[in-house]
Amino acid sequence: MTTRILPAVGDPDAARSVTTLIGQLPDAEPALPVTDSTQLVDTLARLAAASLDELPEVVLVHERIGPVPALELVREVALRFPAVGVVLITADASPVLFSAAMDSGARGLVTLPLGYEELASRVQAAAQWSVGVRRHLGAGADQVTGPGGTVVTVSGAKGGVGATVTAVHLALAARASGRTVALVDLDLQSGDIASYLDVQFRRSAADLAAIADISPRVLQDAVYVHETGLSLLLAPAEGERGEEVTDRAARQIVSALRGRHEVVVVDCGSQLTSANAAAIEMADTAVLVTTPDVVAVRAAKRTVRMWERLQVRKAEETVTLVNRHHRSTEIQPPLVQKITGTRVAGTAVPAHFKELQAVVDAGRLHELDAKSTVKQALWALAGELGLVQAPAAAPAAGEPGKQLARAGDRGSLGLRRRAGGR
């Protein structure tokens, strides 16, 4: 049996050493090394989208891979691509690291300097495990290759541009089309989803921060099921508790939610923290909301450049939404696209805040009238982003249970790198 091996090694000298040794293994088919965590996850996602059979049997993760730490990367690969056997390459042979690697989902550990016998043994064991998992799954083209939920983050170029309203209605549109949806508030110090949806709930994302392995029962206890059917994970009522949610905690939270929901919408607010940076990197689609004025568009450009510098996400893989758009405005979507270097959404949200005023003041954003042009635009955006299950026309007023969104066929975007600490 041929064993396909994908090495993830950042250091060029280490990559040559690993590749040379892999090439000596019997029946091994080594792929070209990937040099960072982003490239690894993107490569696996692309192969998984084609077929489970396209995935390599074994992935070798070197301890000096970056920017995501090796153990976190092992955990993410194991969660998203469970039919791939992950082997960690490290100089630390301590029982503590071995236990941590196994807890993260590694199928083996090879110590540096690399030895032929040890590497061959670990690769063979991981490959056999991978083949067994694929046989159990049926290895069909239609088989789910990971936890599978679509993750969309919504960030504001600056405060007050409408990111939370956008996130809430993207989630509502997906839910109305029949999908299971989680709405997460990672605007950890000043999140307003609870206020917009008239929710009082004592659990929050901070309660999951210290939990190493988020089980379905633990997740269920932290999530509030709203009357609309949305599963809400709220920001802590005490803003200072937001610091408890680290980038690692955010990754585990998002991974746990995407494993139990078809769509996960994350409100990231307008301030970049290590937690929401991790979510933006993990997202299939990252939406950046701006208004068509000089200050907001400049802020959008700064945000995009910061994401690139911190290796969170590339500009061309970010979708910018123009909110409060008017035909007479000097700054139009094509100019926003040119300035930011992002892809501007085909849908622009009109400047009709009066439609929102009553439901916002009442904390009943989910009761916005179906005739609202703002709602129609946001639900059309959900279709454009592929969040709704099937095309449907907006219902007449008084028929809130019907599907209101139009489904689009645009694909989602890949994972990007994680930012470091604050």
MARZA-771617 format. One record per residue (C-alpha): x, y, z. Coordinates in steps of 0.05 Angstrom, whole numbers, padded with zeros to 5 digits, always signed. Each point is the difference from the previous one (the first is absolute). Example, Ala and Ser with C-alpha at 12.3 -4.5 7.8 and 13.67 -1.06 7.14 Angstrom:
+00246-00090+00156+00027+00069-00013
% end
This chain:
+00000+00000+00000+00026+00069-00019+00002+00049+00058-00008+00073-00019+00038+00044+00049-00006+00076+00005+00055+00033+00042-00013+00067+00033+00068+00029+00016+00016+00074+00003+00077-00003+00003+00030-00013-00070+00058-00043+00027-00048-00042+00042-00046-00007-00059+00056-00028-00043+00019-00049+00054-00071-00023+00011-00014-00007-00075+00064-00039-00011-00016-00050+00054-00073-00007-00021+00023-00016-00070+00038-00061+00027-00062-00030+00033-00031-00060-00037-00062+00015-00041+00002+00073+00022-00026+00055-00046+00025+00065+00030-00032+00066-00020+00036+00066-00004+00007+00029+00070-00047+00056+00022+00036+00054+00038-00052+00027+00049-00065-00018+00036-00043+00040-00048+00027-00035-00061-00010-00068+00033-00073+00012+00018-00015+00032-00067+00031-00059-00037-00039-00051+00040-00064+00039-00008+00009+00003-00076+00014-00075-00004-00059-00017+00046-00046+00042-00043+00017-00045-00059-00006-00066+00036+00018-00035+00064+00044-00045-00042+00043+00060-00021+00024+00013+00071+00069-00027+00020+00000-00057+00049+00053+00033+00043+00018+00072+00017+00067+00014+00035-00001+00064+00042+00067+00028+00020+00005+00033+00068+00025+00066-00030-00059+00008-00047-00035+00068+00006-00035+00046+00009-00048-00048+00036+00037-00040+00053+00012-00073-00018-00047-00031+00052-00057+00047-00019+00011-00016-00073-00001-00075+00016-00066+00010+00036-00031+00040-00057+00021-00051-00053-00026-00057+00043-00067+00035+00010-00011+00022-00072+00030-00059-00036-00010-00061+00045+00020-00050-00053+00071+00028-00002+00053-00028+00047+00042+00055+00030+00070-00012+00025+00038+00053+00040+00075+00010-00011+00033+00029+00062+00065+00003+00039-00039-00006+00066-00009-00074+00018-00030+00014+00068-00062-00038+00024-00035+00067+00010+00007+00019-00073-00018-00071-00023-00064+00003+00041-00016+00070-00026+00011-00023-00072-00046-00060+00009-00053+00044+00033+00004+00046-00061-00014-00057-00047+00069-00021-00024+00008-00073-00021+00073-00001+00018+00062+00039+00019+00069-00002-00032+00060+00029+00036+00056+00042-00029+00050-00015-00028-00041-00043-00046+00015-00074-00004-00023-00044-00057-00028-00057+00043-00041+00045+00046-00028+00042-00057-00018-00062-00041-00035-00031+00060-00041+00062+00017-00019+00014-00073-00022-00072-00010-00043+00001+00063-00032+00067-00019-00013-00024-00071-00032-00064+00023-00045+00039+00047-00019+00048-00056-00018-00057-00047-00043-00032+00055-00037+00066+00012-00014+00009-00074-00025-00071-00007-00047+00013+00059-00024+00065-00032-00012-00033-00066+00049+00047-00036-00053+00024-00049+00003+00066-00037-00061+00024+00037+00028-00017+00069+00009+00057+00049+00075+00009+00011-00002+00041+00064-00045+00034+00049-00026+00037-00060-00037+00062+00024+00011+00065-00039+00031+00055+00042-00012+00073-00018+00030+00057+00040-00027+00071-00002+00045+00057+00021-00010+00075+00000+00050+00048-00032-00015+00045+00059-00053+00003+00054-00071+00015-00021+00002-00023-00072-00050-00056+00009+00040-00064+00011-00046-00028+00053-00063+00013-00039+00033-00034-00059+00022-00061+00040-00069-00009+00032-00037+00003-00067+00049-00046-00035-00013-00051+00055-00076+00011-00003+00000-00009-00076+00039-00065+00005-00046-00025+00055-00063+00018-00039+00025-00042-00058+00000-00061+00045+00072-00004+00022+00026-00010+00070+00034+00066+00019+00044+00025+00057+00009+00075+00011+00062+00017+00041+00017+00067+00032+00075+00007+00001-00004+00075+00009+00020-00020+00070+00001+00066+00036-00058+00036-00032-00042-00053-00037-00073+00018-00011-00031-00063-00029-00037-00013+00066-00029+00070-00002-00021-00004-00073-00036-00066+00012-00029+00015+00069+00039-00055+00035+00021-00005+00073+00045-00060+00011+00054-00010+00051+00045-00046-00041+00050+00028-00050+00061-00016-00043+00043+00015+00061-00029-00061+00035+00030-00045-00054+00068+00033+00001+00033-00044+00053-00029-00066-00025+00053-00042-00036-00050-00045-00036-00068+00029-00015-00049-00058+00001-00070+00004-00030-00030+00004+00070+00046+00057+00021-00016+00037-00065-00074-00010+00010+00004+00030+00070+00034+00063-00027-00045+00012-00060-00068+00035+00004-00052-00024-00050-00038+00062-00023-00073+00000-00020+00022+00006-00073+00037-00066+00006+00069+00032+00001+00051-00029+00048+00031+00061+00034+00068+00002+00033+00004+00069+00031+00054+00047+00022+00010+00004+00075-00042+00051+00037+00063+00023+00036+00044+00027-00055+00065-00013+00037-00014-00075-00004+00011+00005-00074+00075-00006+00013-00012-00071+00023-00017-00021-00071+00068-00012-00033+00014-00017-00072+00006-00073+00019-00067+00003+00036-00032+00034-00060+00025-00054-00046-00029-00055+00043-00066+00037+00007-00008+00012-00075+00021-00072-00016-00050-00027+00050-00056+00042-00028+00015-00015-00073-00001-00074+00019-00073+00006+00022-00028+00053-00046-00005+00009-00075+00015+00074+00004+00039+00039+00053-00003+00076-00003+00050+00037+00044-00007+00074+00018+00072+00024+00009-00015+00073+00014+00048+00054-00023+00060-00013+00046+00050-00055-00016+00016-00047+00057+00037-00066-00001-00067-00036+00008-00037+00031-00058+00064-00001-00042+00000-00076+00008-00073-00002-00022+00013+00043-00061+00058-00045-00020-00043-00062+00008-00059+00029-00037-00022-00025-00068-00022+00071-00015+00020+00064+00036-00046+00060-00010+00024+00070+00015-00055+00052+00007+00011+00073-00018-00042+00061-00016+00012+00041-00062+00036+00059+00034+00073+00020+00001+00012-00016+00074-00031-00070-00003+00033-00019-00066+00068+00022+00027-00014-00042+00061-00017-00059-00044+00065+00008-00038+00039+00002+00067-00036-00062+00024+00016-00039-00064+00073+00021+00003+00004-00019+00073-00030-00069-00014+00053-00010-00054+00058+00023+00044-00022-00047+00055-00012-00055-00050-00072-00007+00020-00030+00005-00070+00018+00026-00068-00037+00060-00029-00023-00037-00062-00031-00053+00043-00043+00049+00040-00070+00020-00020-00017+00073+00013-00073+00019+00010-00020+00072-00013-00054+00019+00050-00045+00062-00002+00011+00007-00074-00034+00053-00042+00007+00014-00074+00016+00072+00012+00059-00016+00046+00067+00020-00029+00033-00064+00024-00030-00059-00037+00016-00075+00007+00050-00004-00058+00042+00055+00033-00003-00037+00067+00025-00062-00036+00057+00038-00032+00021+00033+00066-00002-00061+00044+00022-00053-00050-00056-00046+00023-00059-00030-00037-00060+00044+00011-00065-00038+00008-00048+00006-00058-00054+00019+00050+00002+00069+00032-00045+00016+00059-00041+00064-00010+00002+00059+00048-00068-00010+00031+00014-00001+00075-00071+00023+00016-00023-00070-00019+00043-00027+00056-00013+00052+00054-00061-00031+00033+00026-00072+00003+00068+00022+00023-00029+00042+00056-00045-00058+00021+00056-00051-00003-00039-00040-00051+00044+00003-00062-00027-00068-00022-00069+00031-00009+00022+00049-00054-00054+00004-00052+00010-00044-00061-00014+00061-00044+00061+00036+00028+00050+00015-00054+00056-00008+00050-00024-00070+00018-00009-00019-00072+00071+00023-00016+00031-00037+00059-00037-00064-00016+00021+00006-00072+00071+00006+00025-00010-00066+00038-00020-00031-00067+00061+00031-00034+00045-00031+00053-00033-00068-00008-00029-00002+00071-00071-00018-00020-00022-00069-00019-00043+00013-00060-00027+00059-00041-00063+00031+00028-00039+00064-00009-00012+00047+00057-00068-00012+00032-00053+00052+00008-00005+00037+00066-00031-00044+00053+00033-00064-00026+00065-00002+00040+00007-00075-00003+00013-00003-00074+00069+00003-00031+00020+00070-00017+00069-00007-00030+00026-00013-00069+00053-00053-00005+00064+00018-00036+00052-00046-00029+00063+00037+00017+00052-00042+00034+00029+00012+00068+00070+00023+00016+00056-00040+00031+00032+00003+00069+00052+00053+00014+00054+00007+00051-00011+00016+00073+00023+00065+00032+00043-00004+00062-00017+00031+00068-00031+00068+00009
% end
